[in-house]
């Protein structure tokens, strides 16, 4: 893994496995279980990935991959229609 860009793919993967929607904690748990070894070998990203995964979700929202949360930080992350 070279950079935090891979986190976008992992968010989509996690949400797909979670049935299309999940809170940030569930997404992070899924990413940790599925990619722990890659994260541990990722240098500085290992120390920032839980922050960076929120950045990834924001980019995915801007790209229309995730539904907007309308400022509600506690809203679940949900794949947009057609992304499942």
ChimeraX commands (.cxc) that place a marker at each C-alpha (Angstrom):
marker #1 position 0.00,0.00,0.00 radius 0.5
marker #1 position 1.48,3.29,-1.01 radius 0.5
marker #1 position -0.90,5.99,0.21 radius 0.5
marker #1 position -4.17,6.84,1.88 radius 0.5
marker #1 position -6.02,6.70,-1.45 radius 0.5
marker #1 position -6.54,2.97,-0.94 radius 0.5
marker #1 position -8.81,3.80,2.00 radius 0.5
marker #1 position -11.56,4.90,-0.40 radius 0.5
marker #1 position -11.67,1.42,-1.90 radius 0.5
marker #1 position -11.65,-0.14,1.56 radius 0.5
marker #1 position -14.57,2.04,2.72 radius 0.5
marker #1 position -16.66,0.92,-0.26 radius 0.5
marker #1 position -15.63,-2.69,0.35 radius 0.5
marker #1 position -16.56,-2.46,4.04 radius 0.5
marker #1 position -19.92,-0.85,3.36 radius 0.5
marker #1 position -20.72,-3.48,0.76 radius 0.5
marker #1 position -19.95,-6.22,3.26 radius 0.5
marker #1 position -22.04,-4.39,5.87 radius 0.5
marker #1 position -25.09,-4.39,3.61 radius 0.5
marker #1 position -24.60,-0.92,2.16 radius 0.5
marker #1 position -24.54,1.12,5.35 radius 0.5
marker #1 position -22.67,1.34,8.62 radius 0.5
marker #1 position -21.37,3.73,11.22 radius 0.5
marker #1 position -17.75,4.83,11.24 radius 0.5
marker #1 position -16.90,2.40,14.04 radius 0.5
marker #1 position -18.24,-0.59,12.12 radius 0.5
marker #1 position -16.42,0.50,8.97 radius 0.5
marker #1 position -13.14,0.92,10.88 radius 0.5
marker #1 position -13.51,-2.48,12.55 radius 0.5
marker #1 position -14.11,-4.10,9.16 radius 0.5
marker #1 position -11.10,-2.34,7.61 radius 0.5
marker #1 position -8.91,-3.39,10.56 radius 0.5
marker #1 position -9.99,-7.04,10.34 radius 0.5
marker #1 position -9.57,-7.18,6.57 radius 0.5
marker #1 position -6.40,-5.09,6.16 radius 0.5
marker #1 position -4.55,-5.15,9.47 radius 0.5
marker #1 position -1.32,-6.45,7.98 radius 0.5
marker #1 position -1.33,-3.84,5.24 radius 0.5
marker #1 position -2.01,-1.08,7.74 radius 0.5
marker #1 position 0.74,-2.23,10.09 radius 0.5
marker #1 position 3.20,-2.17,7.17 radius 0.5
marker #1 position 2.03,1.23,5.89 radius 0.5
marker #1 position 4.50,3.46,7.68 radius 0.5
marker #1 position 3.00,6.75,8.83 radius 0.5
marker #1 position -0.45,5.78,7.55 radius 0.5
marker #1 position -0.64,3.25,10.39 radius 0.5
marker #1 position -0.79,6.17,12.80 radius 0.5
marker #1 position -3.29,8.27,10.83 radius 0.5
marker #1 position -5.59,5.81,9.06 radius 0.5
marker #1 position -8.58,6.30,11.36 radius 0.5
marker #1 position -8.47,10.03,10.64 radius 0.5
marker #1 position -7.72,9.47,6.96 radius 0.5
marker #1 position -10.66,7.10,6.56 radius 0.5
marker #1 position -12.95,10.02,7.38 radius 0.5
marker #1 position -11.21,12.02,4.64 radius 0.5
marker #1 position -11.86,9.08,2.28 radius 0.5
marker #1 position -15.55,9.08,3.16 radius 0.5
marker #1 position -15.77,12.82,2.49 radius 0.5
marker #1 position -14.16,12.37,-0.95 radius 0.5
marker #1 position -16.54,9.50,-1.70 radius 0.5
marker #1 position -19.49,11.73,-0.76 radius 0.5
marker #1 position -18.21,14.48,-3.07 radius 0.5
marker #1 position -17.88,11.90,-5.86 radius 0.5
marker #1 position -21.43,10.65,-5.27 radius 0.5
marker #1 position -20.34,7.19,-4.12 radius 0.5
marker #1 position -21.68,7.76,-0.60 radius 0.5
marker #1 position -24.90,9.55,0.34 radius 0.5
marker #1 position -24.58,12.99,1.89 radius 0.5
marker #1 position -24.89,13.20,5.67 radius 0.5
marker #1 position -26.09,16.83,5.73 radius 0.5
marker #1 position -23.76,17.84,8.54 radius 0.5
marker #1 position -24.77,15.02,10.88 radius 0.5
marker #1 position -21.44,13.50,11.94 radius 0.5
marker #1 position -23.25,10.60,13.62 radius 0.5
marker #1 position -25.20,9.63,10.48 radius 0.5
marker #1 position -24.29,6.22,9.07 radius 0.5
marker #1 position -22.11,6.04,6.00 radius 0.5
marker #1 position -24.31,4.72,3.21 radius 0.5
marker #1 position -23.52,3.75,-0.35 radius 0.5
marker #1 position -25.40,5.87,-2.87 radius 0.5
marker #1 position -27.98,4.26,-5.11 radius 0.5
marker #1 position -26.30,2.14,-7.76 radius 0.5
marker #1 position -23.05,1.71,-5.76 radius 0.5
marker #1 position -24.02,-1.57,-4.12 radius 0.5
marker link #1:1,2 radius 0.2
marker link #1:2,3 radius 0.2
marker link #1:3,4 radius 0.2
marker link #1:4,5 radius 0.2
marker link #1:5,6 radius 0.2
marker link #1:6,7 radius 0.2
marker link #1:7,8 radius 0.2
marker link #1:8,9 radius 0.2
marker link #1:9,10 radius 0.2
marker link #1:10,11 radius 0.2
marker link #1:11,12 radius 0.2
marker link #1:12,13 radius 0.2
marker link #1:13,14 radius 0.2
marker link #1:14,15 radius 0.2
marker link #1:15,16 radius 0.2
marker link #1:16,17 radius 0.2
marker link #1:17,18 radius 0.2
marker link #1:18,19 radius 0.2
marker link #1:19,20 radius 0.2
marker link #1:20,21 radius 0.2
marker link #1:21,22 radius 0.2
marker link #1:22,23 radius 0.2
marker link #1:23,24 radius 0.2
marker link #1:24,25 radius 0.2
marker link #1:25,26 radius 0.2
marker link #1:26,27 radius 0.2
marker link #1:27,28 radius 0.2
marker link #1:28,29 radius 0.2
marker link #1:29,30 radius 0.2
marker link #1:30,31 radius 0.2
marker link #1:31,32 radius 0.2
marker link #1:32,33 radius 0.2
marker link #1:33,34 radius 0.2
marker link #1:34,35 radius 0.2
marker link #1:35,36 radius 0.2
marker link #1:36,37 radius 0.2
marker link #1:37,38 radius 0.2
marker link #1:38,39 radius 0.2
marker link #1:39,40 radius 0.2
marker link #1:40,41 radius 0.2
marker link #1:41,42 radius 0.2
marker link #1:42,43 radius 0.2
marker link #1:43,44 radius 0.2
marker link #1:44,45 radius 0.2
marker link #1:45,46 radius 0.2
marker link #1:46,47 radius 0.2
marker link #1:47,48 radius 0.2
marker link #1:48,49 radius 0.2
marker link #1:49,50 radius 0.2
marker link #1:50,51 radius 0.2
marker link #1:51,52 radius 0.2
marker link #1:52,53 radius 0.2
marker link #1:53,54 radius 0.2
marker link #1:54,55 radius 0.2
marker link #1:55,56 radius 0.2
marker link #1:56,57 radius 0.2
marker link #1:57,58 radius 0.2
marker link #1:58,59 radius 0.2
marker link #1:59,60 radius 0.2
marker link #1:60,61 radius 0.2
marker link #1:61,62 radius 0.2
marker link #1:62,63 radius 0.2
marker link #1:63,64 radius 0.2
marker link #1:64,65 radius 0.2
marker link #1:65,66 radius 0.2
marker link #1:66,67 radius 0.2
marker link #1:67,68 radius 0.2
marker link #1:68,69 radius 0.2
marker link #1:69,70 radius 0.2
marker link #1:70,71 radius 0.2
marker link #1:71,72 radius 0.2
marker link #1:72,73 radius 0.2
marker link #1:73,74 radius 0.2
marker link #1:74,75 radius 0.2
marker link #1:75,76 radius 0.2
marker link #1:76,77 radius 0.2
marker link #1:77,78 radius 0.2
marker link #1:78,79 radius 0.2
marker link #1:79,80 radius 0.2
marker link #1:80,81 radius 0.2
marker link #1:81,82 radius 0.2
marker link #1:82,83 radius 0.2
marker link #1:83,84 radius 0.2
view
